[in-house]
Amino acid sequence: MIRIDEIWLATEPLDMRAGPDKALARVIQVFGAAKPHHAYLFANRRGNRMKALIHDGFGIWLCARRLHRGKFYWGDAWRGDQLRLTEEQLAALVQGLPWQRLGNDAVISVL
């Protein structure tokens, strides 16, 4: 459906009342620009809601997700304004799983 080449995670919370214009302004503030085929993810302070702003090359999409139980593992383990995610990490994040444990950093090579 929508081509996404890069996925970016913002570390600072976003007011979930923000509409497309406010979310786009926040993307430009945090990431410098909204690049085509990039997705930008934000969470609220409590961590149980997420918004994704996606630039598809023609316009922007604003998507929202809410967990009824628990919260998203947004990231206490890293610092900075932003972080790039893989598709596998995004799939885990959206499901409320600890995405930081995926990828090469979590490889078990010797028992």
N, C-alpha and C positions, 0 to 999 in steps of 0.2 A: 504494500500500500504506500507507505511513506518511507522513502529512502533516508536512513540515518547512518552517516559515516562515523560520527564521533558523538560520544555521550559525556557530558560534563556535569559534575555535581558541585553545587554551591554549598559552602560550609555554614554560612550565616542563614538564620531562619527568614522566611518570607511570610508576611501577613496573608493568610489564605483568602481574605476578602479581595485580594488584588485581582483585577481583571487582566485582559491581554495587554493593554497599554502599560499598566503599571509593572507587570511581569517583564515586558520587553524592556522597559527603562531599567529594571533591576539587572537584567542580563547584560545590557550595555554597560552599566556601572561596574559589575563584577568581572565580566569577561572581555570588555572592551568593544565588542560588536556581536551581533547575532549573525553567525555565518550560515550559509545555505547547507542543508543536510546535516545540521548539528542539533542535538537535543540538550536542553539545559534543565537540570532538576533542582528543585527547592523543597524544603520541608518547613513545617511550622515549628514553633518552640517545643511543643509537647512531643513531636516526632510521630504523631499518628496520622498526619495528612501530608500528602506530597502533591506538588504541581510540576508539570513538565511543559516547557515551552519548546516547540519544535519549529524550525524554519525549513520549509520544504522547497525553497528556491523561488516560490511565487508569493507566499504569505506566511503567516504564523498560525500554529495550532497551539491551543492551551488545553492541557488535559489535567485531570485531578484524580487522585486515588486516596481513599481513606480506609484505615484498618479499624475494625470495630473492637478488636482485642489486641493488646500489645502495641508495639511501635516499630517504626522502621529503624534499622541499624544504620544511623546516618553517619557516624564516624567520629569517635572520640580518639581513635588511634592515629590520626594524622592532623597536620596543621596546614594553614594557608587558606586562601579565599576560595579555591577551586581544586577539583581533582577529576582526572579523566577515568572513565569506567569502560570496561569491556562489555559486550553484549551479555556474556555469562554473568558478570557481576550485576548488571542491570536487572536481569531476570530474577536473581536472588533477592536483590533489594526490593523490587516491586512485590515480592511474595512475603516480605518481612523476615527474610533469612539473613544471617551474618555474612554479607558479601565480601567482607575484608579477608575472609579465610579462603577465598577462591583464587586460582591462578598460581603462578610460580612461587609466591611467597608462602604458600601453604603446602608445598610439596614435601612428602615424607619419602626420603630416599633410603634410609637404613633403619632396620629394627634391631 
